[in-house]
């Protein structure tokens, strides 16, 4: 008579052997990266443990840079290295190739002007000017603004690659098209603290971006699609803060652009 525990052990071994190693690793590793980002990568962690590294005047930017940089590390660098080293994936297999770059470029060319107009309109609101850019000195000094946005861009590369690159392409061989929906789940979950319309739209946006990346066979298209919304809002808000420009028309736009000088 066989021991029930031995039978369970046999079932467990059989189940483990049936798993695709890469898919199991990707889904687990992505969860670990999120936990590390929200603990070691948080601005609170920087303020508590790392402010000694910078002069007092740079602590604010340093905290944001730490948050942005760790997102790039945990979302892009480490996942890409893991797929390359542990599973011998090529850049194309990891979603890092150019893919259907002509289609991606066309979509970006059609989409980005709409974002520029939309964020220009939104930036006229006082609530947006109070919130963007998050690091207030970036609105007052263009050198700080450029540094802040460069760090912010690295954040978006990490944010997008973790879901639309690492998880999507890392599970594609076993999940097929269902990988689009799988990568959208954690993306939506990370928006639960946002206002409910934004939280609900994150479900649609996550699936749509996943489908777009799948079609283009490259995660890179997701970066300008997503990042442009925030970075352009930062830009317009900074111009309005510097110049006091109000309204949506050409006169207001001309006044705002005068802040570039």
C-alpha positions, 0 to 999 in steps of 0.5 A: 500500500502506497503512502498518501504523502508519497502519492502527493509527492509524485503528483507534485513532481509530475506537475512541476515537470509539466511546467514550461520553465520560462513561463513559470520564471517570468510570471514569478520574477515579474511579481518579485520585481514589483515588490522590490520596486515598491520597497527598495525603489520607493522615494521614502526608502531614498529619503530614509537611507540615501539622502546622505549621498546628495547635497540638500538642494538635490534631495528632491530630484534625487528621490524622484531619480531613485524611483525612476531609476529603480523602475528602469532597473527592476522593470527593464534591465534585470528582466531583459538580462534574465531572459537573455542569460537564463533562457538564451532569448535573442533581443527579437524573442524578448520584444527588444527588436525593431519589429514592424517598425513602419507600422509602429512609426505610423501609429506613433505619428498619428497618435502623438499629435492628438496627445499633444493637443489633449495635454495642452488643453488639460494643462490649462487647469490649475489642478494640473499645474499644481501637480505637474511636473511632480518635482516643482523645480523642474517647472522653473529651470530647464536644466532640471526639467531635462534631467528630470524628464530623462530619468522619467523616460527611463522609468517608462521604459522599465514600466512598459517592458516589465508588462509589454515586453518581459511578461508578454513575450516571455509567456507567448510561447505557452500562452499565445494570444492569451498573454495579452490578457495576462499582462494586462491584469497586473497593469490594471491592479497597479492602478487601483488607487487611481480615480475609478475612471482611470482605473477602469480605463487601465484595463482597456489600455493595458489590453490595447497596448498589449495587442499593439505590441503583439502586432508590432512584435516590439515593445518599443512602441508602447513607450512613446504611446504611454510616456508622451501623455505624462511628459507632454503634460509636464512640458505644457504645465511648466510653460504655463507656470513660467509664463502665466499663459491661460487658455487654449488658443493660438495666443495662449500657445504663443505666450507659453512657447515664449517661455522656452527662451 
